[in-house]
Amino acid sequence: MTSVQNHQQQLSGNKLFLALGIALTLGACSPKVGVLKSPDHRGGNIGSTTTSTDKQSSKKESETTKEAVTKKKELLENSISLVLPFQLDRLTPHVLSKEDVKRSAIALDFYQGFQLGLDELAKQGKSFSLNVIDSRDNETQSMMIAKSEDIAGSNLIVGPVYPKEISAFGTGLSDKGVLQINPLAASKASEFNLPNLVSLTPSIDVHTKAMATRVAKDYSVGDAIIIYNTSDNDGRQFLSGFISELKRVKPSIQVISVSSVAQLNDALTVSGTNRVVAGTTDKYQLRTLLNGLDKKTSETYVTINLYGHPLWDRIDFSSYTNFANFNPVISAESHLKNWANDVKRFKNSYYTLFGVNPSDHSYKGYDAAKYFGGLLAKYGNSYPEYITKEQFVGLFSSYDFDRNEQWGYINHAVSFKVYKGGGFQLN
């Protein structure tokens, strides 16, 4: 399963200028400390200057000095490195094009959301030092960064983004006590085998367990649970371990496994609800399944509830007139509510600063900053101890971590969506 793709959007002049600004800043020889801003922003390290302090000119010099020392200590303790694939080595600043920015869109969107999240924490009196580094979407570069002085002293590392870079960076990082955040990749944590890795995006096995728990919860005596197996990769991955997880949640549950529509129709019951679980995302397989269910329900009165793969959210089911009749349910990494006031405020702030609407990656960056920045500010270097203890509900993402000694921290927070009104809506 791949990570959620950000929606396509127009790129504004602000983004083009921001990309150039990042290129110039990251290309400088001076230490990359402080937050990068859009051209009209004033400031250095986040929270390192406050207007309230400037206005209190009547304070004694000793108190001012003490506050400056405290602020410097906070900046050192709250040092964050953001390692993202801006791919600035491929830019020619004098002829910067929209293609250049599109290539860096994921990094820019995540960075800009992260920036706004830290800005909000700074308004509460928190102080952070943010070091932004270009991984160039390159494994060798990522390993070099991991061993470089740019990373030394960081209390938290966010990135890289792509799986091969994540592995290369994690292997090269000498200080395994510093947490490395996997911000976007939905790969299984076991594929990296890094004990200090924090995976934010729930992998497909997390979705499988969540859906199995949901089906077991919905089940009543007299219902039939039918697993519809297909040969495509998404289907096999989603259903791998599904039955064993069902049995773990409800040991007495009876499950029927089929691999054809004919077998499925034979297994349907008229006395209870047929809870059909299908993991396929293949268009042909879906068409075969749905047409078969349509035909069966037109001939016999049966109740069917359909449970599917999280990627169904990206599939257009409008051509299946009766699809909604099966009450389709999927799991989802996001619980974004576009109508919520806090979401509207974020969208307005983001658009005002960057000239475009936020993408999914922007929301993810914002949520990551609020959660991990908040933990850093609250607990200092001890913050890793609280990751499995403090859950989080952000604008887009939720975090509910457990820890594996070999694979690191795994997020088990997912939402559910039900198909209605021509699309999947939060349940």
C-alpha positions, 0 to 999 in steps of 0.5 A: 500500500502506498501513502495517500497522494496529495490532491493536484493543485495550482502552484502559485508564484509564492511557491515558486519564490519559496522554492528559490528561497529554500534553494538559496538558504540550503545552498549557503555555507553557514549552518542551516539553523532556523526556520525557512519562511515565505519571502514576507515572513520576519523571524529566525528560530521559531519562538526565539523573538517575541514582541511581548519581551521587546515591549517590557523595556522596564525589566531589569538587565539581570532578568533579561539576561536570564530569559535569554539564557533560558531561551537559548537552552530551549532552542538547544533542547528543542532542536529538530532536523527536517530531512525532505526531498526538495531535490534542489540539486536539479534546480536552475534558480535563474530559470525556475519553472513550475516543473521544478516545484512540482518535483518538490511538491511533497517536500514543500507541502509537508515543510510548510504545514510543519512550519505552521504547526511550530509557529502555533506552538511558538505563539504559546511561548515555546522555542524551537530550532529547525534545521531544514536539509535536502535529501535530494531523493537520493540514498547516498545523500541521505546516508551522508546527511545521517553522518554529518554535523548538520544532524549532530545535536538534533533531538528529533529527526523528521524524514526522509520520505521515501523508503530507500532513503529512510533505510539508508538514513537510519543505517547511517545514523550513529546516535540511535537514541534520537528518534527518526520520524517516517512522516509519509511512507506507509511501508511496514515498520518491519521492512526497515527494522530500525528500533528508533523509527516512528512510523506515522502512516498506518501500514496495510497490516494495521488497516487489516487488524482494524477492519477485522476488529470492526467486522467482529464488532458488527457481527451478530449471531446468525450472520455469515462472514465471507472472505472473498479472496483474489489474486491481486497484490492489494487483495492478498496483502489486505486479507493476509492475517485477516481471519486469524485477527478475527479469531483473536477478537472473537474466537467463536466466530465462523468464517467462510473463505471463497475465491469466486462469485459462484462460491460466494453466492452459495455461501450467502445466508437469508437468515442474517447479514452477510458480511463480505470482506474483499481486499481487491482494488483490481477493476476487473475483479471489482466489476465481477464481484459487484455485478455478481452481488447485484444479480444475486440480490435481484433474485433473492432477498439477502442482506449484504454489508461489504467491507473493503480496502482503504484504497477504495476511497480513490476508486470511482464507484458511480457506475455501480448503481446499487453499490451504496445498497451494500453499505460499503465500509473502509478504513482510512488514515485520515479523519479530516473534516473540511467543515470544522472550524479549526480546519478552516482556520488552518486552510485560511492561514496556509492560503494567506502565507503560501497562496495555495490550499493545503494538500494532505501532506500539508495537514500531515506536516502540521499534525506532526509538528503539533504532536512532536513539537508539543512533546519536545517542549513539554518533556525535553529529551525525555519525550520518547518515553511519552510517545506510547502514553499520549495519544493525539487527534489532529486535523488530518491524522491521529496517533496511537503508538505502540513500540516494537523493540526491533521495528520502532513505534507503530501508529495504530490509529485509523478511522472508518468511512461509509459509502453514501452520497456518491463517496466515502464519508467519515463514519 
